[in-house]
Amino acid sequence: MFLGNIITETRKQQGMTQFELADGICTQNTISKIEKHNIAPTVKILVQLCLRLKITLNDVFSDFNERGSEVVDLLISVEKALLLNRPVKVNDQIAIIKKATLNLQEQIQFNLITALQKIMTNQYSDSLFDCDKILTLTKNDSYNIYTLLAYTIKGTAYYKLEKIEEATYFYDLVSKATKANSQIANSTALEVCYISDCISRFYTAKGNHKLSMQYINRALQLNKKNGTAYFIGNLLHTAYLNAQALKVSEGKTAQLKAYADTFLSYDQDQSNLIETLID
């Protein structure tokens, strides 16, 4: 078991929130990153966390050599491939994961993977069941990125099934959660950009172009900050559709169309252009 999993499971067993665990020690964002395996805590912070959780350093480190990183690495790589719509050798990798004994976080991630796989193969109704499994495990915690990903996938599935009212319900849940928790603490840039891409396209289809542009801008800014280019083509194409609907000047609309058509990487000129559209 990994440090992040031990802290997560011990915290939840004691009915403690991330904010409560972090109070006076570090930020809630730090706890989220530790639990997500994005960062390792300093020795000082780790000792303080152990004291608050009433566990020892031996409890934290005793399992480290008993479990390899193969399953964790596979979960991360498969999730990334599916979020990016690249299902290369995914079935073989999932078969390996299925044979492993998964802890809570890994179960959540595995259910996300199966939900994404079913969305990609047009098994929309079946994907809803996997999302419900995620929500049971996360207890619908809106501060958990996997809750928001499950809501997003459910929104996508219902939209594909032409159940617009249900789709709107789940996309609105994501919208409310991300307004209250705009940083989505325990997330990766890819996960946030995936949600932003899905939700922006949905709100454009519904005619809420201003809200769509807010999510496009969020994803573009995150890509710029991290030096990534997740869903740039989709985001700029959706921005172009919004520009048309908002009757933005022909010059700016044409620029967006050109960027979208060529799938250019995000740069400062595009940043300025996008920001002018949401003012």
N, C-alpha and C positions, 0 to 999 in steps of 0.2 A: 504494500500500500504506500502511496506517496504522501509527502508532507501535507500538501494541499487537501488531499482526501481525508487525512486524519483530523486536520483542523475543522474541515467542513462537517464531518460526521459527529465529532465530539461536540462541536458548537450546537448542532441541531438536536443532539440527544439531551442537551441541557436546556433546550428551549431558548437559546440566546440568538439574537439577531447579529448581523455583521456590524451594525452601528454599536451595539452594546459591547461586543468583543473588542472593537477598536477604541472605544472611549478612553481617552487619556494615554493611549499607547501609540496609535498611528491613525491614519484615515480609513474610512470604510472602503475607499477605492483600493487601498493597499491590501486589505483583507481579501477583497474580491480577486485581486491579481494573484495573491498567494494561493487561494483556493482553486483558481483556474490554471495554476502552474505557470503563470506568466512571469512571476518574479520569485526569488527566494528572499525570505526576510533576513535582516541583519541578526546577529547573535543576540543583541540587546532586545530587539523586538520579539524574537522567538522565545526568549526566556520569559518575558512579560506575558506573552500569550499563553504559554504553558502554565504559568502561575494562575492566570485568570480561569483557564479551563480545568485547573486542578489535575494536570497530567505532568509527567516528567519528560525530560529530554530522551530518556531511554524509550518511553512510549512512542515518541515521535520517530526515532531512528531505528527501532528494532527490526522493522520489516523491510528496510531499504534494500538489503541484499537478497531478499527472498523472492522478489518479483522483478522481472526484467521490464524494460521499457517498450518491448515489441508491441503489446496491445495498445498502450497509450499512443505510441507513434502511429500505429495503424489507424486508430480512431481519428486522430488529428488529420492525417493525410487523406483518408476517405471522406471525411466531412468537407475538407477543402475542395477535393475533386468534385463532389456533388454540388456544393454551393456554386462552383464555377461552371457547372454543367459539363463536366469532363469525367464521364463514368468509365475511365480506362482501368481495366482489370479489377473493378470494384467488387464483382461477385466473388472472385477468389479471395480477396482481402476480407470480405464480410464472413466468408466461411471460416477463416482463421479466428476471427473475433468471436464468432458464435461458440467456439469450442472453449473459450476462456471463461473463467469465473470473474464476473464484472462487479465492481463496487457501485455505489449509488451514482456517482458522477458519470461513470462509464456506461451504466445502463441508460442514463438520460441521453448521452451522446449517441449510443447505438440506436435508440429509438428515433432520434433525429435523422440519422443516416437512412434508416429504413423508410421513414416518411418522405425524405427527399428522393430516394430511389423510386418510390411509387408515384410521386408527382411527375418525375421525368418519364415514366412509362405510362402516363395517363390513367393510373389507378387512383383516381382522386378520392373516391369514397373510402378505399382502404387506407389511404394516407391519414385520414381523419382519426382512425383508431390509434395509429402510432402517435399522433399528436396528443391524444387524450392520455396515453400512457406517460408521455413527457410531463403533462400538466399535473397528473397524479403525483409524480415523483418530485416535481418542483413546488407542488402545492400552490400553483398559480401565483407564485411570487413574482411580481412585476419588476423587481430589481434583478431578476435572474435572466440572463440573455436567452437561455433555452426556453423560458416561458414565452418571451417575445418572438422567438423563432417559430415556436409551435403555433402561436396566434397568427403569425404571418403566413405559414403554410396552410393553416385552416382557411384563412381568407382567400388564398390563391385557389385552394381546392374548391371551395364553394363558388368562387367566381367562375371557374372552369365548368362547374356543374350548373351554371346560370342561376344560382341561388343568391341573388344580389343582396337581399336583406341580411342573410347570414354572413356573407362576405364583408359587408359594410360593418356589421357588428364587431367582427374580429379585427379588421383594420383600424376601426375606431379605438379598440382597446389598446392596440399598439401605439396609436397616435397619442392617446391620453397618457400612457405610461412613459413615452419618450419625451413628452413635454415636461412631465414632473421629474424625470430622471434622464436628462438629455445626454449624459456621458455614458450611460449603460455600462456600469463599472466593470463587470467581469467579462467583457466582450473583446473580440478581436476586430480589427478594422474590416476584415472580410465579412464577418457576420453583420456588422452595422451597415456596411454598404449593400449587402444582400437585402436586408430589411428595407433600406432606403430606396433601392431600385424597385422592389416589388410594390411598396406602398405609394411611391410617386407615380408609377404607371397606373395603379388603380385609381388614384384621385384624379389623374388626368382624364381617364375614361369617364369618371363621374362628373367632370366639369369643374372640379375644385382645383383650379390651376395654381392659385397662390399657395395653397397648402402643398401641392405637389412640388412646386419650386423650392419650398423650404427644405424638403427632404433631399432634393437633388443637390442643393447648395451644401447641405450637411455632408453628403457623401463626397462631393468634390473637394470640400475643404479637408476632410479626413484623408482622402487620397493624397492631397498635396502635402499634408503634414507628415504622412508616413512614406512618401515616395512611391506610392502604389498607383495602380490604374484599374482598380476593380470596377467592372461594369461601366466604364467610361462611355463606350459606344451607346449603350442603352440609356444612360443618364442624359447624354447630350441629345439623343434623338427625342426623348421625352421632353426635354427643355425646349427643343425646336417646336414640338406640337403645342406646348404651352405658349410659346412666343406668338405663334400664329393666332391662337385663341384670344390672347391678351392684346392683340393688335400692336405688338412691339414693332418698332421701325423696321422697314424692309432690310436695311443694312445689317442690323443686329440679328434678325431672323435668318438671313442668308449666311451670316457667319456661323451661327449654330448649326445650320444644315451642313455646311462644309465640314465643321469639326466632327459632327456625327457620322457623316459619310466616310470620312477617312480614319475614324477611330484614333484620333491623335491623342497623345498623352496629355495629361492635365498640366497647364502652365498658368502663369500669372495673368496673361491676357484673357484666358477663359474665365479666371476667377473674377476679374473686373466685370466681364460681360454678364456672368450669371448674377452677380450682386446687383447690377442695375435692374435686372428683371424682377427682383423680389422687393424692391423698395416700395 
